[in-house]
Structures are given as C-alpha cells and as structure tokens.
Amino acid sequence: MGDQTPPQTPTSSSSSSAAPPPQAALTLVQPSTKKKTKPVKVFRVFRSVFRSFPIITPACKLPSLPGGRLPDTRSTAGGRVTGTLFGYRKGRVSLSIQENPRTLPTLVLELAMQTQVLQKEMSLGMVRIALECEKRTEKDKTKLVDEPLWTMFCNGKKIGYGVKREATEEDLHVMEVLKAVSMGAGVLPGRSEVEGPDGEMAYMRAHFERVVGSKDSETLYMLSPDGNNGPELSIFFVRI
C-alpha cells in the first residue's frame, strides 16, 4: 500500500499576508440638528493655513462667478464647518463637509476635477469653485445641499459636473483617520496595489465659514486663523 500524503493546510503567515490591512473602527457621531442664524457681515477671510504641500491649492484668476454673479452680501452665517478635499492623484477629487472633524459628513460631493489638477490650480493662487443647478418651483422644498447634480465652474470656466453621493466606506475611513486633524494637508496610505504617489490618498482640510444668502445660494469661505498668506478658496452653491 503506497504512502498517502495528507492535504496541506495554509500556514498562518501565508493567510495573514493575503488579508487586507485592518481599518480603524468607525467612531464618528451624528451631527447636531441645531441651526445657527447669527447675522454676520461677509468677510473674505480666505487664507490658507497650510504650508507648501503639493495638495489641493487654489488657482484660476477670474474674480467673479459665471455670468458675473456675486453672492448676496445680505447674508447670515450658517456657522463654521470642516471641509476636506481628498482623492487619489489621478482620480476625481471629493469634497466632504462635516459639522466638525468628529461627526459624520453632512455632504459628500464628487467634483469634476482630478486631484492633481486641483493641486496645480491651487498652487497658482486663488480658486473659486461655483456649483450651479436649476432653480426649483416654490412648492419644491428640496434643500440646496440635497441637489443631486451640479454644473461645475472653476473661476468662470466650465469643467464638468459635480455629483452628490452617499458617503462610501472609503470616505468614512478617511474621515475617521483624520478625526484628530482640524486643519492640514498631506497624504494617507491608499490602494496597496498601486505603488508610489498614485496609490496615496491626498487630502487638504480647513475650517470654512458657511454663509447663507438665500434658500438658493450658499458660500463656503476657507478661513485661516493665523493670517498667513497662501492659497485662497471659496465654493459657491447656486440655484439659477
């Protein structure tokens, strides 16, 4: 009777090498439902708090919105929020808005620009991003931030469409990793199968002043508490 070799079982080292790296447990909390209506004057306090990192930094030079429109200065403050721009270098950049770094996102938009393109634009100076959609009827109560599709302009130049989406598992993982970061820019480990900078997740996070002009217009102004000169970024949401 010939020898019989028992089937080989995988070793612990081979199975562990194939396993994906563990992700941080999600501890983000729901945002509050309190509304802030303190009136303010519209200050243009757009200064970057970041140093020279090759991440999302503003650039087109036109000072007005498409068609020459500017936001209504008779506005109220919607409060300070945390904004994060993030994405893979050759992928589209996303914008996440949170009440603060410890809460779940209230808005996630996939913008019509590659991350590396926005980085280049912001390295040149001021960037104004305008997101436009069609105005709804008076009976339609859809909130501005709940609009699903936006026509996107960068300093007056149409570049494509922005799409609202539900936060993905990867989006939430990025927000969880950055929970202790209130302001800053850098890279995070990303897709393990892609080596080099293209496999890293680039991000830039800052405080934004949210200014509500009307039910059809809101603006986010990037704030810099230390007054350093640097890239300037504003994001306009407009129904026309």
N, C-alpha and C positions, 0 to 999 in steps of 0.2 A: 504494500500500500504506500503510495507516494506521499511525500511531505505536503502538508497543506499550510499555506501562509495566511494568517488571519488578515482581514482588511485593515488597512492603515487608517488611523483617525488623524485629523489635522492637529498639529501641535498648537499650543496656546500662542506661540509667537507669530505663526502664520495667520491665525484668525484675528489677532489683535492688529496686525499691520493692515488688514483689509477693512477694519472697522473705521467708520468716519470719526473725526475728532468730536469730542463731546461739546455741546453748546451750552452756554450759560442758561440756567433756569430763568424763566421769564418772571420778573418781579415788578414790572411796570403796572401802575394803577390807573383806574379810570379818571379822566379829567373831571373837575368840578363843573357844575352847571350854573354857577354864579355869573351874572352879567355885569360888566363894568361899564358905566356910562359917564364917567368923569369927563367933562369937556376939556379939550386942550387946544392950543394953537399947533399948527402943523410945523414942526421944526424939521429941517433937513439935516438930521444928525447922522449922516451916513459915513462913518469912518470904520475902517476895518480894525479888528483887534488882533489881527493875525500878523505873523512875521512872514518872511519870504518863503513860503512853501508852495510848490507848484500845484496848487489846488484851486478850485473854483474862485477866480478873482475877476471883477467887472471890466467891461471894455467898450462897447460901441459908444460913439461920441454924441449922438443926437440927443438933445436935452428934453424932447417932448415925446408924448405918446403918438401912436399912429394917428394921422389926421390933425396933429397939433393939439390934441386934447390934453389937458392937465387935470389932476384930481381937484374936486371941490374943496376949497380951503375951509368951508364952514363944516367942520368935521368934529367927530367925537372920538375919543380914544377907546379902542376895543381892548386895551391892555397890552402888556408886554408878553410876547410869546417866544418860544425857542424854535428856530428854524435850522434845519440840517439839509444841506445839499450833498448828495452822495451817489456814487456809481463806479462801475468798472471803467478803466481808462478808455476802452473802445466801445463801451456800452452807453446807453442813454442815461442822463443824469436824472435823479429823482429829488423831489422836494418833500420833506416831511415837516409838518407843523405840530408842535406839542404845546400844551399849556406850560409845562416846564419839563426838564430832562427826565423826571421820574414818572411821567404819565404816558399813557398810550397815545399814539398820534391821533389828532382830530382831522387831519387831512394828509393824504399822500398823493402827489401828482408826479406822473412820469412826463418829463419835459422833452421838447423836440430838439435836443442838442446832445451830442456826445460829451462825456465828462472832460475829455482832453480839449475839446473845442471851447467849452466854457472856462476851463482853467486858463487857456490862452487869452480869451477875451477879457477876463477879469484882471489879468496881469498887465493889461494896457491902460486901465483906468476905471472910468465909471461905466456901470452896466445898468440899464433899465429894461426890465422884462415886463412886457404887457401881455396879459392873458385876456382875450375877448371872447364873448359869446353873445348870442342873440337875446334881446330883451324879451321877457315873457309877458303874458297878459296880466292885468291887475288881479285877476282871480287866482292866478297860479302863485302859490305860496312857497315854491322851491327856493331854498336859501342859496345865496350866491356861491358859497363854498361847496354846495352839493351838486353844482353843474357837472355833468359827466365829461364834456369835451370843450376844449378851448383852442381858439386860434392864437398862436404864439408869435410875438414880435420881440426882437432884441434891438433896442434903440431905434425903433421905427422900421426895421427890416423884417418882413415876414419870413419865418424859418420853418413853419410846420404846425403841428398840433400837440397840445398837452392833453393828457388823459388822466382823469381821476381813477384811482383804483383802491381796493381794499388793501390794507397792509398785509404783505406776504410774510411768511415765516422768516425769510431773509431780512426784510425790512425791520421786523420786530427784534431780530437778533442784533442788528446794527444799533438800534435804539437802546437795547439792553446793555450792550458793551460800552456805549457812550453815556450811560446814565450819570456817571460822575463828572462828565465834561460839560461845562456851561458854555464855554467859548473855546474855539481852537480849530486846527486843521491838521490833517495827517493821513495816514493810510492804515488799513486794517487787513489782516490776512483774509484772503478771499478764496477763489477757486483753486484747489490744490493741484488740479490737473494742468493749470496754466502757470508757467514759471515766469519770473521777472515782474516788472511793473504792471503788465497787462492782467496779471492774476490777482492784483491787490485792489481792495476797495478804498477809493479815495473819499474823503469827507471834509466838509467845512461846516462848522456850527457857530451860530451867533445869536444874540438877542435881537429881536425885531420889535419895533413899535407898530402895532396894528392900528390903523386909522380908518374909521368907517365914514365914508362920505354920504352914502345912502344905501338902500337895500340893493342897489345895482352897482355899487363901487366900493372897493376896499383897497387899501395900500399897506404893504409891509416895508418899513424902512429899517435897514440894518443899522444897529447902534454900536458905538464904540465908547466905552466909559472913560478910557484913558486919553482920548483926543489925539491919538497917533494918526498921522497921515497914512493913507492906504487905500485899497480898493473901496469903491462906493457901490452899493447895491440897493435897488428898490424894485419891488414886484407889485404890479398893478393888476387887480382883478376888476374887469369892467363888463357890464352888460350894455349893449348898444342897440 
